[in-house]
Amino acid sequence: MTHEKTSQRRDASGAMAAVTQRLWGATSGNRGFTMVELLVVTVIIGALAVIALAAFNQIRTSARVSRCAEEIRDMERRIIAFNLEKGSFPTGLADINMANMRDPWGNLYVYQRLDDPTAALEDGNGVPYNDDFDLYSKGEDGQSLQAYDAGSVTVSNDDVIRAGRGSYVALRSKF
């Protein structure tokens, strides 16, 4: 009787193994992944990670530009309020208690009264963006040029500027 039970157990475990092999496609010679399969999966995961990282960086940059534009709008309101109260524009951001205000990239904001129009930020045709005051961020690279030429200069592409007496606040490259 014990021999029969042992034989039945072997038959049951053998049947279970056969079912498992059918379900999972495993045979006695193929019990794991090949190196090629592992390599293909690794390459696919790597490609997806690169795509996700690029999208994340683009979203992060867009969020920083938006935050910078909002901060410029806030400073613009304070500068205009100062002008209405005192009858002239402030000489610097210290006059409105924002001298140490930094943009999302860690650079100080640039404010410039346009008493001297030759110091104004200009587009590619030499036309000033504003006729009252300039207020801008030098962007991620921390560099800016007075005159902007989209075709040959990439230094100022990431600047966030105020233009058209405040009707536009966004990337200089999009104006």
C-alpha positions as CSV (number, residue, x, y, z in Angstrom):
1,M,0.0,0.0,0.0
2,T,2.8,2.4,0.8
3,H,4.4,1.6,-2.6
4,E,1.1,2.5,-4.3
5,K,0.8,5.8,-2.5
6,T,4.4,6.7,-3.4
7,S,3.7,5.8,-7.0
8,Q,0.6,7.9,-7.0
9,R,2.5,10.8,-5.6
10,R,5.1,10.5,-8.3
11,D,2.4,10.4,-10.9
12,A,0.7,13.4,-9.4
13,S,4.0,15.4,-9.2
14,G,4.9,14.4,-12.7
15,A,1.5,15.5,-14.0
16,M,1.9,18.8,-12.2
17,A,5.3,19.3,-13.8
18,A,3.8,18.5,-17.2
19,V,1.0,21.1,-16.7
20,T,3.6,23.7,-15.5
21,Q,5.8,23.1,-18.5
22,R,2.8,23.5,-20.8
23,L,1.6,26.7,-19.1
24,W,5.0,28.4,-19.0
25,G,6.5,26.8,-22.1
26,A,9.4,25.5,-20.1
27,T,11.1,22.3,-21.3
28,S,13.9,20.5,-19.6
29,G,16.5,22.4,-21.8
30,N,15.0,25.9,-21.5
31,R,14.4,27.1,-18.0
32,G,15.4,30.8,-18.1
33,F,15.9,33.9,-20.2
34,T,18.7,34.0,-22.8
35,M,21.3,36.7,-22.8
36,V,19.7,38.2,-26.0
37,E,16.3,38.5,-24.3
38,L,17.8,40.1,-21.3
39,L,19.8,42.5,-23.5
40,V,16.7,43.5,-25.5
41,V,14.7,44.2,-22.3
42,T,17.5,46.3,-20.9
43,V,17.8,48.3,-24.1
44,I,14.0,49.0,-24.1
45,I,14.0,50.1,-20.5
46,G,17.0,52.3,-21.2
47,A,15.3,54.0,-24.2
48,L,12.2,54.6,-22.1
49,A,14.2,56.1,-19.3
50,V,16.0,58.5,-21.8
51,I,12.6,59.6,-23.2
52,A,11.2,60.1,-19.7
53,L,14.2,62.1,-18.6
54,A,14.0,64.4,-21.7
55,A,10.3,65.1,-21.0
56,F,11.0,65.8,-17.4
57,N,13.7,68.3,-18.2
58,Q,11.4,70.1,-20.7
59,I,8.6,70.3,-18.1
60,R,11.0,71.5,-15.4
61,T,12.4,74.3,-17.8
62,S,8.9,75.3,-18.7
63,A,7.9,75.6,-15.0
64,R,10.9,77.7,-14.3
65,V,10.2,80.0,-17.2
66,S,6.6,80.4,-15.9
67,R,7.7,81.1,-12.4
68,C,10.2,83.7,-13.7
69,A,7.5,85.4,-15.8
70,E,5.2,85.6,-12.7
71,E,8.0,87.1,-10.6
72,I,8.8,89.7,-13.3
73,R,5.1,90.6,-13.4
74,D,5.1,91.1,-9.6
75,M,8.2,93.3,-9.8
76,E,6.7,95.2,-12.7
77,R,3.6,96.0,-10.6
78,R,5.8,97.2,-7.7
79,I,7.9,99.4,-10.1
80,I,4.7,100.9,-11.6
81,A,3.3,101.6,-8.1
82,F,6.5,103.2,-7.1
83,N,6.3,105.4,-10.2
84,L,2.8,106.4,-9.5
85,E,3.6,107.2,-5.9
86,K,7.0,109.0,-6.4
87,G,6.6,110.4,-9.9
88,S,9.6,108.6,-11.3
89,F,10.8,105.1,-11.8
90,P,13.1,103.5,-9.1
91,T,16.8,103.8,-9.6
92,G,17.2,100.1,-8.8
93,L,15.3,97.1,-7.4
94,A,16.5,98.1,-3.9
95,D,14.0,100.9,-4.0
96,I,11.2,98.4,-4.1
97,N,12.9,96.0,-1.6
98,M,13.7,93.4,-4.3
99,A,17.5,94.0,-4.8
100,N,18.4,90.4,-3.9
101,M,15.6,88.7,-5.8
102,R,16.9,85.8,-7.8
103,D,15.4,84.0,-10.7
104,P,14.7,80.3,-10.7
105,W,18.2,79.6,-12.0
106,G,19.8,81.6,-9.1
107,N,20.7,84.7,-11.1
108,L,19.8,88.2,-10.0
109,Y,17.1,89.9,-12.0
110,V,18.1,92.8,-14.2
111,Y,16.3,96.2,-13.9
112,Q,17.3,99.2,-16.0
113,R,15.6,102.6,-16.3
114,L,15.6,103.8,-19.8
115,D,16.7,107.4,-19.2
116,D,19.4,106.5,-21.7
117,P,17.6,104.6,-24.6
118,T,21.0,103.4,-26.0
119,A,21.1,101.0,-23.0
120,A,17.8,99.3,-23.8
121,L,17.4,95.7,-24.7
122,E,16.8,95.4,-28.5
123,D,15.4,93.0,-30.9
124,G,17.3,91.8,-34.0
125,N,16.3,95.1,-35.9
126,G,17.7,97.4,-33.3
127,V,14.3,98.3,-31.9
128,P,14.0,98.5,-28.1
129,Y,11.6,96.2,-26.4
130,N,10.4,98.9,-24.0
131,D,10.5,102.7,-23.7
132,D,10.0,102.9,-20.0
133,F,12.2,100.3,-18.3
134,D,13.7,96.9,-18.9
135,L,13.2,94.1,-16.5
136,Y,14.5,90.6,-17.3
137,S,16.2,87.4,-16.2
138,K,19.3,86.2,-17.9
139,G,17.9,82.7,-18.0
140,E,19.6,79.4,-17.3
141,D,23.0,80.3,-18.8
142,G,23.2,83.6,-16.8
143,Q,24.3,85.5,-19.9
144,S,22.6,88.1,-22.0
145,L,23.3,90.5,-24.9
146,Q,21.8,93.9,-25.4
147,A,21.0,93.3,-29.1
148,Y,19.3,90.0,-30.1
149,D,19.9,88.2,-33.3
150,A,18.0,84.9,-33.3
151,G,19.9,83.6,-36.3
152,S,23.4,83.8,-34.9
153,V,23.1,84.3,-31.1
154,T,22.1,81.5,-28.7
155,V,23.3,83.3,-25.6
156,S,20.1,85.3,-25.1
157,N,17.6,82.6,-26.2
158,D,16.9,81.6,-22.7
159,D,16.3,85.1,-21.3
160,V,12.9,85.8,-19.9
161,I,12.1,89.4,-20.8
162,R,9.4,92.1,-20.3
163,A,8.6,93.7,-23.6
164,G,6.0,96.0,-25.1
165,R,5.6,98.0,-21.9
166,G,4.6,94.8,-20.1
167,S,2.3,93.3,-22.7
168,Y,4.7,90.4,-23.2
169,V,6.6,88.5,-20.5
170,A,8.2,85.3,-21.6
171,L,11.2,83.9,-23.4
172,R,13.1,86.4,-25.5
173,S,13.5,83.8,-28.3
174,K,9.7,83.6,-28.7
175,F,9.1,87.4,-29.0
